[in-house]
Amino acid sequence: MKKLPCLRALMTAGAVLALSACNGQTVDTGAPATNTANVRIVNGVSGASGVGSIDAYYQASGAASPSSALASNLAFGTASDYGTPNAGAATLIVERAGSAAPGSGGAALVSCPIPPTTIGATYSIVVVYAANAVNCELFQDIQYGNSGQYRAHNAAPKAFTSVAGFGTLQVSSAPAGSTFAASIPAAQGNLAAGGSAVAAFTSASPNNLPPLTTNGVSYAVGAQPTGSGPALATLDVRFIFSPGGTTQPNSAGALTSSGTVGTSVFALDCTAAVAPTVPCTSGVALVGFTDRL
C-alpha cells in the first residue's frame, strides 16, 4: 500500500485537518504503490530436511540476477514482512541463509516460478519440503473486510495431502486433541516448482473470529475439512508472531493485535517446536503472524 507524508496524504484525500494532527507520521491512503505487489515469505521447511534458515531472492521476469534478498535469515516457522517487488511474473530463488547472492554465484535450494502478481494485491509464498525436495506453495491473501478476521493457509504437504479444516475454540491454550468444529476447508497451497507445479495462487480469504470471551480464543486445524473432529495442532491467539522473528505482541489476547488488521495462520509440517508456546504436535505446527495489509 502506498504511504505518503501525513499532510500530503490528507491533502490528497481532500481532507482539511489541523497540521498538528500529523506529528510527522505517514498515512495509508489506500492506494497501491506504483507497479508493485505485496509479497511475504514464510519458512515452512522443518528441521529434518537439514535446510535450516533461508534467504529468499525475488527476480522479476527478464531482470538481472538479484543482489539483495526479499527475506533474509528466516528461521523455520517465521515470516518476513510484506515486501513490495514489481508486480508481474517472477522467480523466487531460495538459498541457505548467509550464502552469496544469486548474482554472485550463490547456490539455490530451489528456483520457484511465480505466476503474475497484480498491482496492489497481497501474497504469501511458503517455502516447504514436499516429495523430498524444497519447493514453494503459493497463496494470494485476500484483503480483510473488517477487524476480528483471520486467513487460514494449508502449507503442510506431508500432514495434509489435499484439504485441512481450520476453526477456533473459545478457550485459551486449547491442547492438541481437543474437539473443535472445522468451519474453513483450506486447500493445500499450489506448488510452484517441479512436475507437480500449478501456475496459480491458492486463495486465502478472510474469516470472522468468534466473539472474544473471558476464556480466550485458540486457533485449531484438523484433518476433517468441515465438522467436528480432533485438532492436530492449536495456537492461542496470544502467541502469534510479529514478522521477522518469534516476538509475540498480542499478550493481551485480543482478537486482532493492536496496530494490525488481522492474523494469518499457517499449518506447517514440523519435527520440533517453533517456540515454547508454539509446539509441534502430530507433525503439525500452527503458526500465526500479525498482518498490517
C-alpha positions as CSV (number, residue, x, y, z in Angstrom):
1,M,0.0,0.0,0.0
2,K,1.2,3.5,-0.7
3,K,2.4,5.6,2.2
4,L,2.6,9.4,2.0
5,P,3.7,12.1,4.4
6,C,0.7,12.9,6.6
7,L,0.0,16.4,5.3
8,R,0.3,15.4,1.7
9,A,-1.9,12.4,2.2
10,L,-4.6,14.5,3.9
11,M,-4.5,17.0,1.0
12,T,-4.6,14.2,-1.5
13,A,-7.8,12.8,0.2
14,G,-9.3,16.3,0.2
15,A,-9.4,16.4,4.0
16,V,-9.0,19.6,5.9
17,L,-7.4,18.7,9.3
18,A,-5.1,20.6,11.6
19,L,-1.4,20.3,10.8
20,S,-0.8,19.4,14.5
21,A,-2.6,16.1,13.9
22,C,0.2,14.8,11.7
23,N,3.1,14.7,14.1
24,G,5.4,13.8,11.2
25,Q,3.7,10.4,10.6
26,T,2.6,8.7,7.4
27,V,-0.9,7.9,6.5
28,D,-2.1,4.9,4.5
29,T,-4.0,6.4,1.5
30,G,-5.4,3.0,0.4
31,A,-3.8,3.4,-3.0
32,P,-1.3,0.8,-4.2
33,A,2.3,1.9,-4.8
34,T,3.0,2.2,-8.5
35,N,3.5,-1.1,-10.2
36,T,4.2,-3.1,-7.1
37,A,2.6,-6.1,-5.3
38,N,2.9,-7.1,-1.6
39,V,4.8,-10.3,-1.1
40,R,6.0,-12.1,2.1
41,I,8.0,-15.2,2.6
42,V,7.3,-17.9,5.2
43,N,9.9,-20.6,6.0
44,G,7.9,-23.9,6.3
45,V,10.9,-26.2,5.8
46,S,11.2,-28.3,9.0
47,G,14.5,-29.2,10.7
48,A,14.6,-32.8,9.4
49,S,15.3,-31.6,5.9
50,G,18.6,-30.1,7.0
51,V,17.9,-26.8,5.3
52,G,17.7,-24.5,8.3
53,S,17.3,-20.8,8.0
54,I,16.8,-19.3,4.5
55,D,17.4,-16.3,2.3
56,A,14.9,-15.6,-0.5
57,Y,15.6,-13.5,-3.6
58,Y,12.8,-12.2,-5.9
59,Q,13.8,-11.9,-9.5
60,A,11.3,-10.1,-11.8
61,S,10.8,-11.7,-15.2
62,G,13.6,-10.5,-17.5
63,A,15.5,-8.8,-14.7
64,A,19.2,-9.4,-13.9
65,S,20.1,-11.8,-11.0
66,P,19.2,-10.1,-7.7
67,S,21.9,-8.9,-5.4
68,S,19.7,-8.2,-2.3
69,A,17.2,-10.5,-0.6
70,L,13.5,-10.0,-0.2
71,A,13.7,-12.0,3.0
72,S,16.9,-12.8,5.0
73,N,17.8,-15.3,7.7
74,L,14.2,-16.7,8.1
75,A,14.2,-19.5,10.6
76,F,11.6,-22.3,10.4
77,G,8.2,-21.1,11.3
78,T,8.9,-17.4,10.8
79,A,7.8,-15.0,8.2
80,S,9.1,-11.8,6.6
81,D,7.1,-8.6,6.5
82,Y,5.5,-7.8,3.2
83,G,8.0,-6.5,0.6
84,T,6.9,-4.6,-2.5
85,P,8.5,-6.1,-5.6
86,N,7.3,-5.1,-9.0
87,A,4.0,-6.8,-10.0
88,G,4.1,-9.4,-12.7
89,A,5.8,-12.8,-13.2
90,A,8.9,-13.6,-11.3
91,T,11.2,-16.3,-9.9
92,L,11.8,-16.8,-6.2
93,I,15.3,-18.1,-5.6
94,V,15.8,-19.8,-2.2
95,E,19.2,-20.3,-0.6
96,R,20.6,-21.3,2.7
97,A,20.9,-18.2,5.0
98,G,24.3,-16.5,4.6
99,S,25.0,-17.8,1.1
100,A,26.2,-15.5,-1.6
101,A,23.5,-13.7,-3.7
102,P,22.4,-15.4,-6.9
103,G,24.3,-12.8,-8.9
104,S,27.5,-13.6,-7.0
105,G,27.3,-17.4,-7.5
106,G,25.1,-18.4,-4.6
107,A,23.7,-22.0,-4.8
108,A,19.9,-22.2,-5.0
109,L,18.0,-24.8,-3.0
110,V,15.1,-24.2,-5.4
111,S,14.1,-21.6,-8.0
112,C,10.3,-21.3,-8.0
113,P,8.5,-19.7,-10.9
114,I,5.9,-17.2,-9.6
115,P,2.8,-16.6,-11.7
116,P,2.0,-12.9,-12.5
117,T,1.0,-10.9,-9.4
118,T,-1.4,-7.9,-9.5
119,I,-0.6,-4.3,-8.6
120,G,-1.6,-3.7,-5.0
121,A,-2.6,-7.3,-4.3
122,T,-1.1,-9.3,-1.4
123,Y,0.6,-12.7,-1.5
124,S,2.3,-15.3,0.8
125,I,4.9,-17.7,-0.5
126,V,5.7,-20.6,1.8
127,V,8.9,-22.5,1.3
128,V,8.1,-26.1,2.0
129,Y,9.6,-29.6,1.8
130,A,7.4,-31.7,-0.5
131,A,8.2,-35.0,-2.1
132,N,11.8,-34.9,-0.7
133,A,12.6,-31.6,-2.2
134,V,12.4,-27.9,-1.3
135,N,9.5,-26.2,-3.1
136,C,7.2,-23.1,-2.8
137,E,3.5,-23.0,-2.0
138,L,1.6,-20.1,-3.5
139,F,-1.2,-18.1,-1.7
140,Q,-3.0,-14.9,-2.6
141,D,-4.0,-13.2,0.7
142,I,-7.5,-11.7,0.0
143,Q,-7.8,-8.3,1.7
144,Y,-9.6,-8.1,5.1
145,G,-13.2,-6.8,5.2
146,N,-13.2,-5.8,8.9
147,S,-11.4,-6.2,12.1
148,G,-11.5,-9.5,14.0
149,Q,-10.7,-11.7,11.0
150,Y,-8.0,-14.2,10.1
151,R,-6.8,-16.0,7.0
152,A,-6.1,-19.8,7.0
153,H,-3.2,-21.3,5.0
154,N,-2.8,-25.0,4.5
155,A,1.0,-25.3,3.9
156,A,1.7,-28.8,5.3
157,P,2.1,-31.1,2.3
158,K,3.1,-34.1,4.4
159,A,0.4,-33.8,7.0
160,F,-2.5,-32.8,4.6
161,T,-2.4,-34.2,1.1
162,S,-5.3,-32.0,0.0
163,V,-7.7,-30.2,2.3
164,A,-7.3,-29.3,6.0
165,G,-10.1,-27.9,8.3
166,F,-9.4,-24.7,10.3
167,G,-11.5,-23.3,13.1
168,T,-11.4,-21.9,16.6
169,L,-12.0,-22.8,20.2
170,Q,-13.3,-20.3,22.8
171,V,-10.7,-21.2,25.3
172,S,-7.1,-20.2,26.0
173,S,-4.3,-22.6,25.1
174,A,-6.6,-25.4,24.0
175,P,-4.5,-28.6,23.8
176,A,-4.0,-30.6,20.7
177,G,-6.6,-33.3,20.5
178,S,-9.4,-31.0,21.6
179,T,-12.6,-31.5,19.7
180,F,-13.4,-28.5,17.5
181,A,-15.7,-27.6,14.7
182,A,-13.8,-27.1,11.4
183,S,-15.5,-24.3,9.5
184,I,-12.9,-23.4,6.9
185,P,-11.9,-26.1,4.4
186,A,-8.5,-24.9,3.2
187,A,-6.9,-26.4,0.1
188,Q,-3.2,-27.1,0.0
189,G,-1.2,-24.3,-1.4
190,N,-0.3,-24.8,-5.1
191,L,3.3,-25.9,-5.6
192,A,5.4,-23.7,-7.9
193,A,8.4,-25.9,-8.8
194,G,8.8,-29.5,-10.2
195,G,6.5,-31.8,-12.1
196,S,3.5,-31.2,-9.7
197,A,3.6,-27.4,-10.1
198,V,0.4,-25.5,-10.7
199,A,0.9,-21.9,-12.1
200,A,-1.8,-20.3,-9.9
201,F,-2.2,-18.9,-6.4
202,T,-4.4,-20.6,-3.8
203,S,-6.8,-18.0,-2.3
204,A,-6.7,-17.4,1.4
205,S,-9.8,-15.5,2.2
206,P,-10.6,-13.6,5.5
207,N,-12.8,-15.3,8.0
208,N,-14.6,-13.9,11.1
209,L,-13.3,-14.9,14.5
210,P,-15.8,-15.7,17.3
211,P,-16.6,-13.1,19.9
212,L,-13.9,-12.8,22.5
213,T,-14.8,-14.2,25.9
214,T,-13.1,-14.2,29.2
215,N,-11.9,-17.8,28.4
216,G,-9.9,-16.6,25.4
217,V,-9.6,-18.0,21.9
218,S,-7.4,-20.6,20.2
219,Y,-7.0,-21.5,16.5
220,A,-7.2,-25.1,15.5
221,V,-6.5,-27.3,12.5
222,G,-7.5,-30.9,11.8
223,A,-7.8,-33.5,9.1
224,Q,-11.5,-33.0,8.7
225,P,-12.4,-30.3,6.1
226,T,-15.6,-29.5,8.0
227,G,-17.5,-30.7,11.0
228,S,-16.3,-31.8,14.4
229,G,-13.1,-33.7,15.0
230,P,-9.8,-33.6,16.9
231,A,-7.4,-30.8,16.5
232,L,-4.0,-31.9,15.3
233,A,-2.5,-28.6,16.3
234,T,-3.7,-25.5,18.1
235,L,-2.5,-21.9,18.7
236,D,-3.6,-19.5,21.4
237,V,-4.2,-16.0,19.9
238,R,-1.7,-14.6,22.4
239,F,1.1,-16.5,20.7
240,I,1.0,-15.1,17.2
241,F,4.3,-13.7,15.9
242,S,5.4,-10.4,14.5
243,P,7.1,-10.5,11.1
244,G,10.8,-11.3,11.1
245,G,11.0,-13.5,14.3
246,T,9.2,-15.0,17.2
247,T,8.2,-11.9,19.1
248,Q,4.7,-12.3,20.4
249,P,3.0,-8.9,20.6
250,N,-0.6,-10.0,21.5
251,S,0.0,-10.8,25.1
252,A,-3.4,-9.2,26.0
253,G,-5.1,-11.9,23.9
254,A,-7.1,-9.5,21.7
255,L,-8.7,-11.0,18.5
256,T,-6.5,-8.7,16.5
257,S,-3.2,-7.4,17.8
258,S,-3.1,-3.7,18.3
259,G,-1.9,-1.8,15.3
260,T,-2.7,-4.6,12.9
261,V,-5.6,-5.5,10.6
262,G,-5.8,-9.3,11.1
263,T,-3.9,-12.5,11.6
264,S,-2.6,-15.0,9.0
265,V,-2.5,-18.6,10.3
266,F,-0.4,-21.3,8.7
267,A,-0.3,-25.1,9.2
268,L,3.2,-26.3,8.6
269,D,4.9,-29.7,8.6
270,C,7.3,-29.9,11.6
271,T,9.6,-32.2,13.5
272,A,10.2,-29.9,16.5
273,A,8.5,-26.9,18.2
274,V,8.8,-23.5,16.6
275,A,8.8,-21.8,20.0
276,P,8.0,-22.9,23.6
277,T,4.4,-21.7,23.1
278,V,4.1,-23.0,19.5
279,P,4.6,-26.8,19.7
280,C,4.9,-29.5,17.0
281,T,2.0,-32.0,17.6
282,S,1.2,-34.9,15.3
283,G,3.7,-33.5,12.8
284,V,1.9,-30.2,12.5
285,A,2.8,-26.7,13.8
286,L,0.2,-24.0,13.7
287,V,1.8,-20.5,13.5
288,G,0.2,-17.1,13.1
289,F,1.5,-13.7,12.1
290,T,0.2,-10.2,12.6
291,D,-0.9,-8.5,9.4
292,R,-0.6,-4.8,8.5
293,L,-2.1,-5.4,5.0
